[in-house]
Amino acid sequence: MGRISRAVLRVAGGRSSEVLSQTTARAQREQLQRDGFAIFHDALGREQSAQLSAAFELPPQPQFAHAAAGILAAPAISRFAAAPSLTTIVREFLGSDVFPFRAFLFGTPHGAIWNADWHQDVSLPMCLLREDPGWGPWLVKAGIVHAHAPASALDRVLSLRLPLRSVSHQRAQWRVLPGTHLLGVLDDSELSRLVRERPAVACAIPEGGVLALKPLLVHAADEQASPVSSPVLVIDYATPALLAKGLALPS
């Protein structure tokens, strides 16, 4: 795989002072379409990075637990998710009309080890359980109905991952198998075969940087990573087409 390109989006006071250049935007779109991920260096300004880190430097609370869900309903997180510094990136890939629908934290600043095996992110929160070809199985997580979505729906989703602190390449938070998002929803045997056969790429997200990730990309949290590396805030975005399918929004 080629060298991860760098895209710089300067941000001042939470507002974009310039949009991505057409050349850079095209290169990033091509990389995301080809590899399923792209890293944006310096996507957040210094002030925004400090605010993000400070938001989680609190005494342990349930909403900041390992892989805690539902924090998008918190006003500070919802405002951050709607910041132009993030939505500009998402719009380059999903189009002009996008919105955040889910946010959670992998790891905590308070000592919990975190880990996730190789997987695709195929589950979406739904308003209610219903029969819909291509959707399912259905399950309930944290009191919310979820469904395994088809590839056509997941192609309308983009995940942004933001570290609360900088890390080194040796302590990369994520490993990915480039190009696997193009293979659709995989069963366990297909996923296991790809993990054996394809080389993994380590993704260390710099402080102030953002990892954009397609949900069907096969990826894993690095088993060596821990909050010493950095907890990671995950924000998922979608297009309005998924609302017609019953995508649930935070309440």
C-alpha positions in Angstrom: 0.0 0.0 0.0 1.2 3.5 -0.7 2.3 6.0 1.9 -0.6 7.5 3.8 -1.1 10.9 2.4 -1.4 13.9 4.6 -4.4 16.3 4.3 -4.3 19.5 6.3 -7.4 21.3 7.3 -6.6 24.4 9.2 -9.1 25.2 11.9 -9.4 28.4 14.0 -11.8 28.6 16.9 -13.7 25.5 15.7 -14.4 27.1 12.2 -12.8 26.0 9.0 -10.6 28.8 7.7 -10.2 27.1 4.4 -11.8 24.1 2.7 -9.8 21.1 1.4 -8.2 21.9 -1.9 -9.7 20.2 -4.9 -6.4 18.2 -5.4 -6.2 17.1 -1.8 -9.9 16.3 -1.6 -9.7 14.2 -4.7 -6.6 12.3 -3.4 -8.3 11.6 -0.1 -11.6 10.4 -1.8 -9.5 8.1 -4.0 -7.6 6.7 -1.0 -10.8 6.1 1.0 -12.5 4.5 -1.9 -9.4 2.3 -2.7 -8.1 1.5 0.8 -11.2 2.1 3.0 -9.4 4.5 5.3 -7.5 7.8 5.3 -5.7 9.8 8.0 -6.1 13.5 8.2 -3.2 15.2 10.0 -3.8 18.4 11.9 -7.6 18.2 11.2 -8.2 19.8 14.6 -6.8 23.1 15.7 -4.8 23.3 18.9 -7.7 24.8 20.8 -10.1 22.1 19.6 -7.6 19.3 20.5 -7.2 20.8 24.0 -11.0 21.0 24.5 -11.5 17.4 23.4 -8.8 16.1 25.8 -10.2 18.2 28.7 -13.7 16.9 28.1 -12.6 13.5 29.2 -10.2 14.4 32.0 -12.8 14.0 34.7 -13.4 11.5 37.6 -14.5 8.1 36.3 -18.2 8.3 35.2 -20.4 5.6 33.7 -20.8 7.5 30.4 -17.0 7.3 29.9 -16.8 3.6 30.4 -15.0 1.2 28.0 -16.7 1.5 24.6 -19.5 3.6 26.2 -22.3 4.4 23.8 -24.8 7.2 23.8 -22.5 10.0 24.6 -23.5 11.9 21.4 -26.6 13.0 23.4 -24.3 15.1 25.6 -24.3 18.7 24.4 -20.6 19.1 24.4 -20.1 16.0 22.2 -22.9 16.8 19.8 -21.5 20.3 19.3 -18.1 18.8 18.7 -19.4 16.3 16.2 -21.1 19.1 14.2 -17.9 21.2 14.0 -16.9 22.1 10.4 -13.5 20.7 11.0 -15.1 17.2 11.1 -18.2 17.6 8.9 -16.0 19.0 6.1 -14.1 15.7 6.0 -17.3 13.6 6.0 -18.9 15.7 3.3 -16.0 15.0 1.0 -16.9 11.3 1.1 -20.7 11.1 1.7 -21.9 14.3 0.1 -23.2 17.6 1.5 -26.0 16.3 3.6 -24.6 14.4 6.6 -25.2 14.1 10.3 -23.7 12.3 13.3 -25.8 9.5 14.7 -23.6 7.6 17.2 -20.5 8.4 19.4 -18.7 6.3 21.9 -15.3 6.0 23.5 -12.8 3.1 23.1 -10.7 2.9 26.3 -10.8 5.3 29.2 -8.4 7.8 30.6 -8.6 5.9 33.9 -6.7 2.7 33.3 -8.9 0.2 31.5 -7.2 -2.0 28.8 -9.1 -2.0 25.6 -9.1 -4.4 22.7 -11.2 -5.5 19.7 -10.5 -8.4 17.4 -10.6 -8.3 13.7 -14.1 -7.3 12.5 -16.3 -5.1 10.3 -18.8 -2.6 11.8 -22.0 -3.9 10.4 -24.5 -3.1 13.2 -26.7 0.1 13.1 -29.1 1.4 15.7 -32.7 1.3 14.5 -35.9 2.8 15.7 -37.8 -0.5 15.7 -37.6 -4.1 14.6 -39.1 -4.8 11.3 -38.9 -7.2 8.3 -36.7 -5.7 5.6 -34.8 -7.8 3.0 -31.1 -7.7 3.5 -31.3 -6.4 7.1 -30.6 -8.7 10.1 -30.1 -10.5 12.3 -31.7 -8.1 14.8 -30.5 -7.7 18.4 -30.9 -5.4 21.3 -27.9 -3.7 22.8 -28.1 -1.3 25.7 -31.8 -1.2 25.3 -31.6 -0.1 21.6 -32.7 -2.2 18.6 -29.8 -2.9 16.2 -29.6 -4.6 12.9 -26.8 -6.0 10.8 -27.1 -3.8 7.7 -26.4 -4.6 4.1 -23.4 -3.2 2.3 -25.6 -0.8 0.3 -26.6 0.9 3.6 -23.1 0.8 5.2 -21.7 2.6 2.2 -23.7 5.6 3.4 -21.8 5.6 6.7 -18.4 7.0 7.6 -16.6 6.7 11.0 -14.2 9.3 12.4 -11.8 8.3 15.1 -10.0 10.9 17.2 -7.3 10.2 19.9 -7.4 12.1 23.1 -3.5 12.1 23.1 -0.8 11.6 20.6 0.8 8.1 20.2 3.8 6.6 18.5 3.6 4.2 15.5 4.7 1.4 17.8 1.6 2.1 19.9 -0.9 2.4 17.0 -4.5 2.3 18.1 -5.8 0.5 15.0 -4.8 -2.1 12.4 -6.5 -2.4 9.1 -6.6 -4.7 6.1 -6.7 -2.2 3.1 -9.2 -2.7 0.4 -11.4 -5.2 2.3 -14.3 -2.8 2.5 -14.9 -3.6 -1.2 -15.7 -7.2 -0.5 -19.1 -6.6 1.1 -20.3 -8.1 4.4 -18.1 -11.1 5.2 -18.9 -14.2 7.1 -16.5 -15.5 9.8 -14.6 -17.9 7.5 -14.0 -15.2 4.9 -12.8 -12.8 7.5 -10.5 -15.3 9.1 -9.0 -16.1 5.7 -8.4 -12.4 4.9 -6.7 -11.9 8.3 -4.3 -14.8 7.5 -3.6 -13.8 3.9 -3.5 -10.0 3.8 -0.8 -7.8 5.5 -2.1 -5.5 8.1 -1.3 -1.7 8.3 -0.9 0.0 11.6 -2.7 3.3 12.0 -1.3 5.7 14.6 -3.5 8.8 14.7 -1.5 11.9 15.7 -2.8 14.3 18.2 -5.1 16.7 16.4 -5.5 14.1 13.6 -8.5 12.1 12.5 -8.8 8.6 11.1 -11.7 8.3 8.6 -12.8 4.6 8.3 -15.3 2.8 6.1 -17.4 0.5 8.3 -16.9 -2.6 6.1 -13.1 -2.3 6.3 -11.7 -5.2 8.3 -10.0 -3.6 11.3 -8.9 -4.4 14.9 -7.8 -2.5 17.9 -4.1 -3.2 18.6 -3.8 -5.7 21.4 -0.7 -3.8 22.6 -2.7 -0.5 22.8 -4.0 0.9 26.1 -5.0 4.2 27.5 -1.3 4.9 27.9 -1.5 5.1 24.1 -4.7 7.1 24.1 -8.4 6.5 24.4 -10.2 7.1 21.1 -13.4 9.0 20.5 -15.5 7.4 17.7 -18.1 9.4 15.9 -20.2 7.8 13.2 -21.9 9.8 10.4 -24.6 8.9 7.9 -26.7 10.4 5.1 -30.5 11.0 5.3 -31.2 8.0 3.1 -30.7 5.8 6.2 -33.4 7.7 8.1 -36.0 6.3 5.7 -34.7 2.8 6.7 -35.3 3.6 10.4 -31.9 4.6 11.6 -32.2 5.7 15.2 -30.9 9.1 16.4 -29.6 9.9 19.9 -32.4 11.1 22.3 
